[in-house]
Amino acid sequence: MGDKAGATAVHNFFALLEKYHSFATGGSNWREFWFNESTVADAINDPDSGAVSQESCTQYNMLKIARRMFTWSGSPAMADYYELAMQNGVLGIQRKPHSHDDQHDHLHEHHQHHAHLHQRQHQHHLGLGREQVQEVPEQGRPASSDSLTAAMTAVYETQPRPADHQVVSWPQDPGAMLQSSTGLATNAAGPGVMIYYLPQFAGEWKGERGHSWTGWGDPYNAFWCCYGSGVESFSKLADSIYFHRTVNASAAAGVAAAAADAPPELFVNQLVTSSLEWKQQGVVVNQTADMYGPESAARARLVITTADEAGTAHFVLKWRIPAWTDPAAALVKVDGRNASCVPPAPVEGVADSGAQAFYCDLGPEWKSGDVVESFFPFKSRVESINDQRPENSRLKAVLVGPWVMAGVTDGKRNITADPRSIDTLLSMPSSADLVSLRPFTLEGGTQNEGPILLTRHAANATLLAAPHPQSSSRAAAMDATFRLVPGADGACSDGSQGVEGVPLLTPGRCVSLEPMAHPGQRLRQQHDGSLTVVAGAGAGVPPSVFTVAACSEPGNLCLLGASAGDKAGASPSIHLLAPAAPQYPLGSRVLKGLDSQYLLVPIGQIIDEHYTTYFEFLDPPAAVSM
């Protein structure tokens, strides 16, 4: 490595940004500035700041720095950061089309954007130097000034561009031509539609907020700097999966003989379905990975093929054991036999030093056809916001494995729960028994169908509404989807216990209805026969229990005669339709507190839902001793 003073400055910059200025996603800044250290909550608590937080260009640049720092040190912590920043700060900045018809072959669509990445001749060399992050004194750091804030404000008060700025290179505006010929907006979901910021304020979304620099961009009319870095980020998805390190002849003069004879090393830094041709060693590796299976764990399988006539190869395979898994539960196997992966010993006096990432060294003797497999159960944890002010101490992000879990919410972020018990607060929702609902009435033998029902938030309440005719987003599909759950007391509308021990979508079953995007809430039939949403069992207002029945149309099912606990007289009928959203978003969890529940989705999988990144954990009532 060259300039050690320069390297020390880079290490210090990176460490300061991580410790004092970053969100849980690995991203940072709001309004395109780094403000005073440990003031990150300002971007979470203020809607205007939160809308312009986590600039995509900054995430792109931090990934470049992390990658370069890894080549200096080979530190697994840098590989962990790279994964965190990529998963939570890059994969969600391109406007992906939503398709609930595709059930996803997880082995071949890992991370969605990472599917079948092919990497040839892009192995990366690591330097032999070993640098340590240098501590920087607490004193002497510059504070933001009024002049800096004024300069920042001036950026957004500049005059708009001339009206003809769109047509510099074309005789006609290409965006208008495309919209005219296809009927599609120029920022319709698909490749090349990027976002400037990844908002962090509670209840934010990636859509437009009335500012030219927020919401999804337009490749013809809003080509910001983050378009360039965003496009490049997606072209680089394969560039940091594998690295290799060798001791060449010139370097060997300065190292011990034993080190000079050390076998070359191949680092497997990311669990991504991919292929690598390592020409220097005559080796091809093919990896398949799945992080969205039903067991809350990451699985990967790597097959080694050699070009040597003897079918052998000599190198050390360094398999990353990430900090987000429990090393005691993690498994790495070579040809079906457990490998010995010993984590480094904890450092006395250093908190969490025994829970850091490390490499499991495998090999060095390989033959063609050897298979390496790994199984890494996800750890669940909370991360406090980088803000030392006491009033923000309750703000915490929830992480599962490498993912920051965003809560699907229009603004609510409070939850009464002990964050130290996060494992017991999370569960995986089942995509079984999902339906959409269309109420109907019978008048004089005529069946009158109403609109498909969906849930909407308003003033901290969840309401039923009819969908807008143009609603086609995944958020709208989720709002129009409900999950059948067994009735709380098992009683059907006629007071009978109903059929038990058979699937819920069976005539005679007694069920309640839970909105897909609002776990814990239920539908309730009012006295006039209308339907509303209540908090669920145990909240003082009981939910309705409906009876699954056969409709007049052969093969169709309905819900009939709700029992709302007070035996409401009217009995609307509801057709059960195929669910608008046939499965929960990949990686989903349910966060359950004493007073509320949230559907959590990896922030990189959020498309057009409103969400929050940080929750305010409120203390549960203290137990009263008897």
C-alpha positions as CSV (number, residue, x, y, z in Angstrom):
1,M,0.0,0.0,0.0
2,G,1.2,3.5,-0.7
3,D,0.6,6.6,1.5
4,K,0.0,5.3,5.0
5,A,-1.0,8.8,6.2
6,G,-3.6,8.9,3.5
7,A,-4.9,5.5,4.4
8,T,-5.1,6.5,8.1
9,A,-7.2,9.5,7.0
10,V,-9.6,7.3,5.1
11,H,-9.9,4.9,8.0
12,N,-10.7,7.8,10.3
13,F,-13.2,9.3,8.0
14,F,-15.0,6.0,7.5
15,A,-15.0,5.3,11.3
16,L,-16.4,8.8,12.1
17,L,-19.1,8.5,9.6
18,E,-20.2,5.0,10.8
19,K,-20.2,6.0,14.5
20,Y,-21.7,9.4,14.5
21,H,-23.5,10.1,11.2
22,S,-25.0,6.9,9.7
23,F,-28.4,5.4,9.7
24,A,-28.8,1.7,10.4
25,T,-28.8,1.1,6.6
26,G,-25.2,2.2,6.3
27,G,-26.3,5.3,4.5
28,S,-25.9,8.8,5.8
29,N,-26.6,12.6,5.5
30,W,-29.8,14.6,4.9
31,R,-30.2,17.7,2.8
32,E,-26.9,16.6,1.3
33,F,-24.9,17.6,4.4
34,W,-23.3,15.9,7.4
35,F,-24.4,17.9,10.4
36,N,-23.2,17.8,13.9
37,E,-22.2,14.4,15.1
38,S,-24.8,12.3,16.9
39,T,-27.7,14.4,15.6
40,V,-29.1,11.8,13.2
41,A,-32.5,11.8,14.8
42,D,-33.1,15.2,13.2
43,A,-33.6,13.4,9.9
44,I,-36.0,11.0,11.6
45,N,-38.1,13.4,13.5
46,D,-38.5,16.2,11.0
47,P,-40.6,15.3,7.9
48,D,-38.9,17.8,5.6
49,S,-35.4,16.6,6.6
50,G,-36.5,12.9,6.5
51,A,-37.8,13.3,2.9
52,V,-34.3,14.3,1.8
53,S,-32.2,11.8,3.8
54,Q,-29.8,9.1,2.7
55,E,-28.6,10.4,-0.6
56,S,-27.9,7.6,-3.1
57,C,-24.6,9.2,-4.3
58,T,-23.3,9.0,-0.7
59,Q,-24.1,5.4,-0.4
60,Y,-22.4,4.7,-3.7
61,N,-19.2,6.5,-2.6
62,M,-19.2,4.7,0.8
63,L,-19.3,1.4,-1.0
64,K,-16.3,2.4,-3.1
65,I,-14.4,3.3,0.1
66,A,-15.4,0.1,1.9
67,R,-14.3,-2.0,-1.1
68,R,-10.9,-0.2,-1.2
69,M,-10.4,-0.5,2.5
70,F,-11.1,-4.3,2.2
71,T,-8.4,-4.6,-0.4
72,W,-6.0,-3.1,2.1
73,S,-6.9,-5.2,5.1
74,G,-9.0,-8.2,4.1
75,S,-11.2,-7.4,7.1
76,P,-14.5,-9.3,7.2
77,A,-16.0,-6.3,8.9
78,M,-15.7,-4.4,5.6
79,A,-17.4,-7.2,3.8
80,D,-20.2,-7.1,6.3
81,Y,-20.6,-3.3,5.8
82,Y,-20.6,-3.7,2.0
83,E,-23.4,-6.2,2.3
84,L,-25.4,-4.0,4.7
85,A,-25.0,-0.9,2.5
86,M,-25.8,-2.8,-0.7
87,Q,-28.8,-4.7,0.6
88,N,-30.4,-1.7,2.4
89,G,-29.2,1.3,0.4
90,V,-28.8,0.2,-3.2
91,L,-31.3,-2.5,-4.1
92,G,-34.2,-0.3,-3.2
93,I,-33.3,2.8,-5.2
94,Q,-34.4,1.5,-8.6
95,R,-38.1,1.4,-9.3
96,K,-38.8,-2.3,-9.6
97,P,-42.0,-3.4,-11.3
98,H,-44.2,-5.3,-8.8
99,S,-45.5,-8.7,-9.9
100,H,-47.4,-10.9,-7.5
101,D,-47.9,-13.5,-10.2
102,D,-44.3,-14.5,-9.9
103,Q,-43.8,-16.8,-6.9
104,H,-40.0,-16.6,-7.1
105,D,-37.7,-19.5,-7.4
106,H,-35.6,-18.4,-4.4
107,L,-32.4,-20.3,-5.4
108,H,-32.3,-18.5,-8.7
109,E,-33.6,-15.1,-7.8
110,H,-31.6,-14.3,-4.7
111,H,-31.8,-10.7,-3.8
112,Q,-33.9,-10.2,-7.0
113,H,-31.4,-7.8,-8.6
114,H,-28.5,-10.2,-8.0
115,A,-30.0,-13.1,-10.0
116,H,-27.4,-15.0,-12.1
117,L,-24.6,-12.5,-11.9
118,H,-21.7,-13.7,-13.9
119,Q,-18.2,-12.5,-12.9
120,R,-15.3,-13.3,-15.2
121,Q,-11.8,-11.9,-14.7
122,H,-12.9,-9.5,-12.0
123,Q,-11.3,-11.1,-9.1
124,H,-9.8,-8.4,-6.9
125,H,-6.3,-8.2,-5.3
126,L,-5.8,-7.4,-1.7
127,G,-2.7,-5.6,-0.6
128,L,-0.5,-7.2,2.1
129,G,-0.6,-4.2,4.4
130,R,-2.5,-4.2,7.7
131,E,-3.8,-0.9,8.9
132,Q,-5.8,-0.1,12.1
133,V,-8.5,2.5,12.5
134,Q,-7.0,5.4,14.4
135,E,-9.0,6.9,17.2
136,V,-9.7,10.6,16.7
137,P,-9.9,12.9,19.8
138,E,-13.4,13.9,20.8
139,Q,-12.2,17.6,20.9
140,G,-11.5,19.6,17.9
141,R,-14.2,18.4,15.5
142,P,-15.8,21.3,13.6
143,A,-19.5,22.0,14.3
144,S,-21.9,23.0,11.6
145,S,-22.5,26.8,11.4
146,D,-25.3,29.1,10.5
147,S,-23.5,30.0,7.4
148,L,-23.4,26.3,6.4
149,T,-27.1,25.9,7.0
150,A,-27.7,29.1,4.9
151,A,-25.6,27.7,2.1
152,M,-27.5,24.5,2.2
153,T,-30.8,26.3,2.0
154,A,-29.6,28.4,-0.9
155,V,-29.1,25.2,-3.0
156,Y,-32.9,24.6,-3.0
157,E,-33.8,28.3,-3.7
158,T,-32.1,28.6,-7.0
159,Q,-34.1,29.6,-10.1
160,P,-35.6,26.7,-12.1
161,R,-33.9,25.6,-15.3
162,P,-35.0,27.2,-18.6
163,A,-38.0,25.5,-20.2
164,D,-35.9,24.3,-23.2
165,H,-33.3,22.4,-21.0
166,Q,-35.0,19.1,-22.0
167,V,-34.5,19.4,-25.7
168,V,-30.8,20.1,-26.0
169,S,-30.0,16.9,-27.9
170,W,-33.4,16.1,-29.5
171,P,-35.6,18.0,-31.9
172,Q,-38.6,16.9,-29.7
173,D,-38.8,16.0,-26.0
174,P,-38.1,12.2,-25.9
175,G,-40.1,11.9,-22.7
176,A,-43.2,13.4,-24.2
177,M,-42.7,11.3,-27.4
178,L,-42.5,8.1,-25.3
179,Q,-45.5,9.0,-23.2
180,S,-47.5,9.9,-26.3
181,S,-46.6,6.6,-28.2
182,T,-47.0,4.2,-25.3
183,G,-49.3,5.9,-22.8
184,L,-46.7,5.2,-20.0
185,A,-45.2,7.8,-17.8
186,T,-41.5,8.2,-18.4
187,N,-40.8,7.2,-14.8
188,A,-43.0,4.1,-14.9
189,A,-41.5,1.1,-13.0
190,G,-38.6,-0.5,-14.8
191,P,-34.9,-0.4,-15.3
192,G,-33.3,3.1,-15.2
193,V,-35.8,4.8,-12.9
194,M,-33.8,5.9,-9.9
195,I,-34.4,7.8,-6.7
196,Y,-32.3,10.6,-5.3
197,Y,-33.0,9.9,-1.6
198,L,-34.1,6.9,0.4
199,P,-36.4,8.7,2.9
200,Q,-36.0,7.8,6.6
201,F,-38.9,9.7,8.2
202,A,-41.8,7.7,9.6
203,G,-44.6,7.2,7.1
204,E,-42.5,8.3,4.1
205,W,-42.5,6.6,0.7
206,K,-40.4,6.7,-2.4
207,G,-43.1,8.6,-4.4
208,E,-43.2,12.3,-5.3
209,R,-43.7,14.9,-2.6
210,G,-44.0,18.0,-4.7
211,H,-40.3,18.7,-5.0
212,S,-38.2,18.1,-8.1
213,W,-35.5,16.3,-6.2
214,T,-37.8,13.8,-4.3
215,G,-39.6,10.8,-5.5
216,W,-38.8,8.6,-8.5
217,G,-36.8,10.4,-11.2
218,D,-37.5,10.7,-14.8
219,P,-34.6,9.6,-17.1
220,Y,-35.5,12.3,-19.6
221,N,-36.3,15.2,-17.3
222,A,-34.7,14.7,-13.9
223,F,-31.2,13.3,-14.6
224,W,-29.6,14.0,-11.2
225,C,-26.2,13.0,-10.1
226,C,-27.8,10.1,-8.3
227,Y,-28.9,8.8,-11.7
228,G,-25.3,8.3,-12.7
229,S,-24.2,6.7,-9.5
230,G,-27.4,4.7,-9.3
231,V,-26.9,3.2,-12.8
232,E,-23.3,2.5,-12.0
233,S,-24.3,0.8,-8.7
234,F,-26.5,-1.7,-10.5
235,S,-23.8,-2.3,-13.0
236,K,-21.4,-3.2,-10.1
237,L,-23.6,-5.8,-8.3
238,A,-21.0,-8.5,-9.1
239,D,-17.8,-6.6,-8.4
240,S,-17.3,-7.4,-4.7
241,I,-18.6,-11.0,-4.4
242,Y,-15.2,-12.6,-4.7
243,F,-11.6,-11.4,-4.1
244,H,-8.3,-13.2,-4.3
245,R,-4.9,-12.7,-2.6
246,T,-1.6,-14.1,-3.6
247,V,2.0,-13.4,-2.6
248,N,3.9,-12.7,-5.8
249,A,7.6,-12.9,-6.3
250,S,8.3,-9.2,-5.8
251,A,6.3,-9.1,-2.6
252,A,7.9,-12.3,-1.3
253,A,11.3,-10.5,-0.9
254,G,9.9,-8.6,2.0
255,V,8.1,-11.4,3.8
256,A,9.0,-14.6,5.6
257,A,9.7,-17.6,3.5
258,A,6.7,-19.4,5.0
259,A,4.4,-16.6,4.0
260,A,5.9,-16.5,0.5
261,D,5.0,-20.2,0.1
262,A,1.5,-19.7,1.4
263,P,-1.2,-20.9,-1.1
264,P,-3.3,-18.3,-2.8
265,E,-6.6,-17.3,-1.2
266,L,-10.1,-16.9,-2.6
267,F,-12.5,-14.8,-0.5
268,V,-16.2,-15.5,-0.7
269,N,-17.5,-12.2,0.6
270,Q,-21.2,-12.3,-0.5
271,L,-23.9,-14.9,-0.6
272,V,-25.1,-14.2,-4.1
273,T,-26.0,-16.6,-7.0
274,S,-23.0,-16.1,-9.3
275,S,-20.2,-17.7,-11.3
276,L,-16.5,-16.9,-11.2
277,E,-13.7,-18.0,-13.5
278,W,-10.3,-17.7,-11.7
279,K,-8.0,-18.0,-14.7
280,Q,-4.8,-17.7,-12.7
281,Q,-5.6,-20.9,-10.9
282,G,-7.6,-22.7,-13.6
283,V,-10.7,-22.8,-11.3
284,V,-14.4,-22.0,-11.9
285,V,-16.8,-21.7,-9.0
286,N,-20.5,-21.6,-9.2
287,Q,-22.5,-20.3,-6.3
288,T,-26.3,-20.5,-5.7
289,A,-27.7,-18.7,-2.7
290,D,-31.1,-18.3,-1.0
291,M,-31.8,-15.8,1.8
292,Y,-35.6,-15.9,1.6
293,G,-36.4,-19.5,2.6
294,P,-38.9,-20.4,5.3
295,E,-36.3,-21.2,8.0
296,S,-35.1,-17.6,8.6
297,A,-31.6,-18.4,7.5
298,A,-29.3,-17.9,4.5
299,R,-28.2,-21.0,2.5
300,A,-25.5,-21.1,-0.1
301,R,-23.9,-23.9,-2.2
302,L,-20.6,-23.5,-4.1
303,V,-19.3,-26.0,-6.6
304,I,-15.6,-26.0,-7.6
305,T,-14.5,-27.1,-11.1
306,T,-10.8,-27.3,-12.0
307,A,-9.1,-27.2,-15.4
308,D,-6.1,-29.1,-14.2
309,E,-5.5,-32.4,-15.9
310,A,-5.4,-34.1,-12.5
311,G,-8.6,-32.4,-11.6
312,T,-7.1,-30.7,-8.5
313,A,-6.3,-27.2,-7.2
314,H,-4.4,-25.7,-4.4
315,F,-5.8,-22.6,-2.6
316,V,-7.5,-21.5,0.6
317,L,-11.2,-20.7,0.4
318,K,-12.0,-18.0,2.9
319,W,-15.7,-18.2,3.6
320,R,-17.2,-15.2,5.4
321,I,-19.1,-15.9,8.6
322,P,-21.1,-12.7,9.0
323,A,-21.8,-10.9,12.3
324,W,-25.5,-11.3,11.7
325,T,-25.5,-15.0,12.4
326,D,-24.7,-17.0,15.5
327,P,-21.4,-18.7,15.0
328,A,-22.5,-21.5,17.3
329,A,-25.5,-22.3,15.0
330,A,-23.8,-21.5,11.7
331,L,-22.8,-24.5,9.6
332,V,-20.2,-24.8,6.8
333,K,-19.7,-28.2,5.1
334,V,-17.2,-29.5,2.5
335,D,-18.6,-32.5,0.6
336,G,-21.1,-33.1,3.4
337,R,-18.6,-33.0,6.3
338,N,-18.7,-30.2,8.9
339,A,-15.8,-27.8,8.7
340,S,-14.2,-26.4,11.8
341,C,-14.9,-22.7,11.9
342,V,-13.6,-21.2,15.1
343,P,-14.5,-17.6,15.8
344,P,-11.8,-15.3,17.2
345,A,-11.7,-15.0,21.0
346,P,-13.4,-12.0,22.5
347,V,-11.2,-9.1,23.4
348,E,-11.2,-8.4,27.1
349,G,-12.9,-5.0,27.8
350,V,-14.2,-4.7,24.2
351,A,-18.0,-4.9,24.0
352,D,-19.4,-7.4,21.4
353,S,-15.9,-8.3,20.3
354,G,-16.9,-12.0,20.3
355,A,-19.8,-11.3,17.9
356,Q,-17.9,-10.0,14.9
357,A,-17.5,-11.4,11.4
358,F,-14.7,-13.7,10.6
359,Y,-13.4,-16.1,7.9
360,C,-13.6,-19.8,7.9
361,D,-10.5,-21.1,6.1
362,L,-11.2,-24.2,3.9
363,G,-8.8,-26.3,1.9
364,P,-6.2,-25.9,0.6
365,E,-6.5,-29.1,-1.4
366,W,-9.4,-29.3,-3.8
367,K,-10.6,-31.6,-6.5
368,S,-13.1,-30.9,-9.3
369,G,-16.6,-31.4,-8.1
370,D,-16.0,-30.5,-4.5
371,V,-19.0,-28.8,-2.9
372,V,-19.1,-26.2,-0.1
373,E,-22.4,-25.5,1.7
374,S,-23.3,-23.0,4.3
375,F,-26.3,-22.5,6.6
376,F,-26.4,-19.2,8.5
377,P,-29.5,-18.6,10.8
378,F,-30.4,-15.0,11.0
379,K,-30.0,-13.2,14.3
380,S,-32.6,-10.6,15.2
381,R,-31.4,-7.4,16.9
382,V,-32.2,-3.7,17.4
383,E,-29.8,-0.9,16.7
384,S,-30.1,2.4,18.5
385,I,-30.0,5.6,16.4
386,N,-26.7,7.4,16.2
387,D,-27.9,10.2,18.4
388,Q,-26.8,10.7,22.0
389,R,-29.6,13.1,23.1
390,P,-31.7,11.4,25.8
391,E,-35.0,12.3,24.1
392,N,-34.1,10.1,21.2
393,S,-32.9,7.1,23.1
394,R,-36.0,5.1,22.4
395,L,-35.6,5.3,18.6
396,K,-34.3,1.9,17.3
397,A,-34.1,0.1,14.0
398,V,-35.0,-3.6,13.8
399,L,-32.6,-5.8,11.8
400,V,-33.0,-9.5,10.8
401,G,-29.8,-11.0,9.4
402,P,-28.4,-8.4,7.0
403,W,-31.6,-6.6,6.5
404,V,-33.0,-3.4,8.0
405,M,-36.7,-4.1,8.5
406,A,-39.0,-1.2,7.5
407,G,-42.4,-1.1,9.1
408,V,-45.3,-0.7,6.7
409,T,-47.1,2.3,8.2
410,D,-48.4,5.7,7.2
411,G,-46.6,7.4,10.1
412,K,-47.2,5.5,13.4
413,R,-43.9,4.3,14.9
414,N,-44.6,3.6,18.6
415,I,-44.6,0.1,20.0
416,T,-44.8,-0.9,23.7
417,A,-42.2,-3.7,24.0
418,D,-38.8,-4.5,25.4
419,P,-36.3,-4.3,22.6
420,R,-34.0,-6.6,24.4
421,S,-36.5,-9.4,23.7
422,I,-36.7,-8.7,20.0
423,D,-36.4,-12.5,19.2
424,T,-39.7,-13.1,20.9
425,L,-41.4,-10.1,19.3
426,L,-40.9,-11.3,15.7
427,S,-42.6,-13.9,13.7
428,M,-42.8,-14.9,10.0
429,P,-46.3,-14.4,8.4
430,S,-47.8,-17.2,6.5
431,S,-49.0,-16.5,2.9
432,A,-51.6,-19.3,3.2
433,D,-55.3,-18.4,3.3
434,L,-54.9,-14.9,1.6
435,V,-58.0,-13.6,-0.1
436,S,-59.5,-10.4,-1.5
437,L,-63.1,-9.4,-0.7
438,R,-66.0,-8.1,-2.8
439,P,-69.2,-7.5,-0.8
440,F,-72.6,-8.1,-2.5
441,T,-76.2,-7.8,-1.6
442,L,-79.3,-9.6,-2.9
443,E,-82.3,-7.4,-3.8
444,G,-85.3,-9.1,-5.4
445,G,-83.2,-11.9,-6.7
446,T,-80.7,-9.6,-8.2
447,Q,-77.1,-9.7,-7.0
448,N,-75.5,-6.3,-6.6
449,E,-71.7,-6.4,-6.2
450,G,-69.8,-3.6,-4.5
451,P,-66.2,-2.6,-5.0
452,I,-63.3,-4.7,-3.8
453,L,-62.4,-3.7,-0.3
454,L,-59.1,-2.3,0.8
455,T,-57.7,-0.8,3.9
456,R,-56.5,2.8,4.2
457,H,-54.8,4.7,7.1
458,A,-56.3,7.9,8.3
459,A,-55.5,9.8,11.5
460,N,-54.0,6.7,13.1
461,A,-57.0,4.6,12.3
462,T,-57.4,1.9,9.6
463,L,-60.5,2.3,7.4
464,L,-62.1,0.3,4.6
465,A,-62.4,2.0,1.3
466,A,-62.9,1.3,-2.4
467,P,-59.8,1.3,-4.6
468,H,-59.0,4.0,-7.0
469,P,-59.6,2.8,-10.6
470,Q,-56.0,3.5,-11.4
471,S,-54.5,1.6,-8.3
472,S,-52.1,-1.0,-9.6
473,S,-49.2,-0.7,-7.2
474,R,-48.1,-3.4,-4.8
475,A,-49.1,-1.2,-1.9
476,A,-52.7,-1.1,-3.3
477,A,-52.6,-4.9,-3.9
478,M,-51.5,-5.5,-0.3
479,D,-54.2,-3.1,1.0
480,A,-56.8,-5.2,-0.9
481,T,-55.6,-8.5,0.5
482,F,-56.8,-10.1,3.8
483,R,-55.7,-13.2,5.7
484,L,-58.2,-15.7,7.0
485,V,-57.5,-16.5,10.7
486,P,-59.5,-18.9,13.0
487,G,-62.3,-17.1,14.9
488,A,-61.2,-16.0,18.3
489,D,-63.8,-18.0,20.2
490,G,-64.6,-20.6,17.5
491,A,-68.2,-19.6,17.3
492,C,-69.9,-19.1,13.9
493,S,-72.6,-16.6,13.2
494,D,-75.4,-19.1,14.2
495,G,-73.7,-19.8,17.5
496,S,-72.4,-23.2,16.5
497,Q,-68.7,-24.1,16.9
498,G,-68.3,-24.8,13.2
499,V,-66.0,-27.2,11.4
500,E,-62.6,-27.8,12.9
501,G,-59.5,-29.6,11.7
502,V,-59.9,-28.7,8.0
503,P,-58.5,-25.9,5.9
504,L,-59.9,-22.4,6.6
505,L,-61.2,-22.2,3.0
506,T,-63.7,-24.9,3.7
507,P,-67.5,-24.4,4.0
508,G,-68.4,-24.4,7.6
509,R,-65.2,-22.9,9.0
510,C,-65.5,-19.9,11.3
511,V,-63.0,-17.2,10.4
512,S,-62.0,-13.6,11.1
513,L,-60.3,-11.4,8.6
514,E,-56.9,-9.7,9.1
515,P,-55.8,-7.0,6.7
516,M,-52.5,-8.1,5.1
517,A,-50.6,-4.9,5.7
518,H,-52.0,-4.4,9.2
519,P,-51.4,-7.5,11.3
520,G,-53.4,-7.8,14.5
521,Q,-56.3,-5.8,13.2
522,R,-59.6,-7.4,12.2
523,L,-62.8,-6.6,10.3
524,R,-66.0,-6.1,12.3
525,Q,-69.6,-5.9,11.2
526,Q,-71.5,-2.9,12.5
527,H,-75.2,-2.9,13.4
528,D,-76.2,-1.6,10.0
529,G,-74.3,-4.4,8.3
530,S,-71.3,-2.2,7.2
531,L,-67.8,-3.3,7.8
532,T,-65.0,-1.5,9.7
533,V,-61.6,-2.3,11.1
534,V,-60.9,-2.8,14.8
535,A,-57.7,-3.4,16.7
536,G,-58.4,-7.1,17.2
537,A,-59.1,-9.5,20.0
538,G,-58.4,-8.2,23.5
539,A,-58.8,-4.6,22.5
540,G,-62.3,-4.1,24.0
541,V,-64.2,-4.3,20.7
542,P,-64.4,-7.9,19.4
543,P,-63.9,-8.7,15.8
544,S,-66.5,-10.4,13.7
545,V,-66.5,-14.1,13.0
546,F,-67.7,-15.0,9.5
547,T,-68.9,-18.4,8.2
548,V,-67.2,-19.7,5.1
549,A,-70.0,-21.0,2.7
550,A,-70.5,-22.1,-0.8
551,C,-71.9,-19.4,-3.1
552,S,-74.6,-19.8,-5.6
553,E,-72.0,-20.0,-8.3
554,P,-70.4,-23.5,-8.5
555,G,-66.9,-23.6,-7.1
556,N,-67.1,-20.1,-5.5
557,L,-66.9,-19.4,-1.7
558,C,-68.5,-16.6,0.3
559,L,-68.5,-15.3,3.8
560,L,-71.9,-15.1,5.4
561,G,-73.6,-13.8,8.5
562,A,-70.9,-12.2,10.7
563,S,-71.1,-12.6,14.5
564,A,-69.7,-9.5,16.1
565,G,-70.3,-10.5,19.7
566,D,-73.4,-8.4,19.9
567,K,-75.3,-10.4,17.2
568,A,-75.6,-7.6,14.7
569,G,-78.8,-8.1,12.7
570,A,-77.6,-7.3,9.2
571,S,-75.7,-10.1,7.4
572,P,-73.8,-8.9,4.4
573,S,-72.3,-11.5,2.0
574,I,-68.8,-11.3,0.7
575,H,-67.3,-13.1,-2.3
576,L,-63.9,-14.5,-1.6
577,L,-61.6,-13.7,-4.6
578,A,-58.1,-14.7,-5.5
579,P,-55.8,-12.4,-3.4
580,A,-54.5,-9.3,-5.1
581,A,-51.2,-9.9,-3.4
582,P,-50.7,-13.7,-3.3
583,Q,-47.7,-13.6,-0.9
584,Y,-46.1,-11.3,1.6
585,P,-43.0,-9.4,0.3
586,L,-39.8,-11.5,0.5
587,G,-38.3,-11.5,4.0
588,S,-41.4,-10.2,5.7
589,R,-41.8,-10.4,9.5
590,V,-44.5,-9.3,12.0
591,L,-43.4,-7.2,14.9
592,K,-45.8,-7.6,17.9
593,G,-45.9,-5.3,20.9
594,L,-48.4,-5.0,23.7
595,D,-50.3,-2.3,22.0
596,S,-49.6,-2.6,18.2
597,Q,-48.3,-4.8,15.5
598,Y,-46.4,-4.0,12.3
599,L,-45.7,-5.8,9.1
600,L,-41.9,-5.5,8.5
601,V,-40.3,-5.7,5.1
602,P,-36.6,-5.5,4.2
603,I,-36.1,-1.9,3.2
604,G,-34.5,-3.0,-0.1
605,Q,-37.8,-4.8,-0.9
606,I,-40.0,-1.8,-0.3
607,I,-41.4,-0.6,-3.6
608,D,-44.3,1.9,-3.1
609,E,-45.5,1.2,0.4
610,H,-45.3,3.9,3.1
611,Y,-42.8,2.9,5.7
612,T,-40.7,3.7,8.8
613,T,-37.1,2.7,9.4
614,Y,-37.0,3.6,13.2
615,F,-39.5,2.6,15.9
616,E,-40.0,4.3,19.2
617,F,-39.9,1.6,21.8
618,L,-42.0,2.4,24.9
619,D,-41.4,0.7,28.2
620,P,-43.9,-2.1,29.0
621,P,-45.7,-1.7,32.3
622,A,-43.7,-3.0,35.2
623,A,-44.8,-6.3,36.7
624,V,-46.5,-5.9,40.1
625,S,-45.2,-8.2,42.7
626,M,-47.8,-9.9,44.9
